[in-house]
Amino acid sequence: MIGVTYFFWTLALPEIQSKEFFKSFFAGSTFLIFVAVIVPREWIHLILHPRMGRTPYSVVGFMPRYFLFFAAYTHEWSCRRFATCLLAPLIVISFLPLGLALLGLEIHPILVKASLINVFMSCGDMIGFLLLITQVPGQGRVRNHGMQSYWAG
């Protein structure tokens, strides 16, 4: 997915194919962008929880064992809402700026990096989404418990 996204970024902004742009991924700014993307990612997840995350069932945290930041909803919710919540940060942080660039809008190289880093950070969300749509009926209800998700018809 990162390669496909990068390909479309090169169509929108050919200048990112330069060696300088590629080398800059190994500089300190990449780590800073990684850290800066965490908060908006989890906030986007959170506002898609029921009542925009203002329930006792919405939990934001960090699991050091997995180096995983998360915003989880631990009560029952619809399969479709959970699927939307999983994909929203990928769409908003990665694909929306890419779409605007493909339409001709000028995008700052830092936002390009943030987009690509976010695609990497969305890998778990994409796996969760694929498992969800292949294993849970569209009208199913989902409940999360730690790293496990359960569904009922």
N, C-alpha and C positions, 0 to 999 in steps of 0.2 A: 504494500500500500504506500509506503514511503517513496519507493521508486516511481510509482504511477503519479503520485502527487508532485514529486520533483519534476517529472516530465512535463506536466501541465504548467508548472511554474516557469519552466524554460520556454514554453510557447508564449506565455504572457509577458515574461521579462527575460529576453535572451541574454542580458548582461549578467545574470546569475550563473551562467555557465563558465564564468571566468575562474581562473585558478585562485585568485584572491578571495572570491566568495567561498569556494570550497575549502581553502586553507583556514578561513575564519571560523569554520566549524570546530576547529581544534584549538581555538583560543578561549580565554576565560569568559568571553561574552556569552558563549553557548551555555555555560553553567548558570550564569545570571539569568538568561532568558528562560532556561528550564525552571528555575526557582520562581521566576515571575509568572510563568504560565500556570503554576499549580493553583493559585488562589482563584483566578477566573474559571478554571476548569471545574473546581469543586463547587464554586458558587453557581455555575450554570446547572450542574447536577442538582444542587440543593433547591433552587427556585422551581424546579420541575416536580419536586415532591408535593404531595397534597398540602394545601394551605401554604404553598411556597416555602416549605421547610419549617414553618412555625408550629411544629407539633412535637410532643415528647418522643415520637418515633423517628424523627430525623436526627441522625448522628453524624458529626463531622469529626474526623480523627486521623491518626497516623499509626501505621503498624510497622515498627522499626524492623521486625524480622523480615518483612518483604520490601522494605523501603517504599511503602504504599500509603499515599494520602487518599482519603476517601470521604465521600458524603453518602451515607447509606440510609435507606428507609426500612425500618425493621417491622413494619406492620404490613398487612395485606393491601395490595394495590393491583390495578389491572395490568395485564400483560402488555397492552399497547402503551400505556403510560410509562411502564418500566423500560420498554424498548426505546421510546422517545428520549427518556432520561439518559439512557446509555449513549445514544448517538449525538445528542445535542452539542456537547463540547467539540466534537470532531467537526460538525457542520458549521458551528459559529466561529470557532477559532481557526480552523484550517480551510474549509471549503468556501466560506463566505468571502474572505479576502481574496482567495484564488479566483472565484467567480468575478469579483469586481475588477481584478487585474486583467482577466480575459476580456472584460468589456472595455478595457482601455484606461481604467483608473490607475493613477500612479500609486504604487505601494512601496513603503519604505523597506529596505532589506532586512531590518530587524523583525518586521512583521512576517516576512518570508521565512526567516529562521524560526520564529515562533510557530508558524503554521506547520513546518516540517517536524519540529520537536513535538508539537502536539499530536501529530499523526503517530509518532512513536509512542507517546504517552497513552494513546487511545487503544493500543493493541488489546489490552484486557477488556475494555468496553466492547470492542468489535467481536471478540471471542464470545463474550457474554451475550451480545445481541444475536449472533449466529446460533448459539445454543438455545436461546429463548425462542427464536422464530421457528426453529426446527423441532422443538420438543414440547412447546406449550401451545395449546389451541388459542386462537385469537381472542376468544371470550374468557380465557382462563384467568385466574387470580394468582398472584405471585407473592410469596413472603420470603424475605431474606433473613438469614440467621448466620452471622459471621461471614465466612467465605462461601457458604452454601445458600442456594435458592431452592424453594419448594413451590409447587403449584397445585392448585385444586381446580376442578372443572366447575 
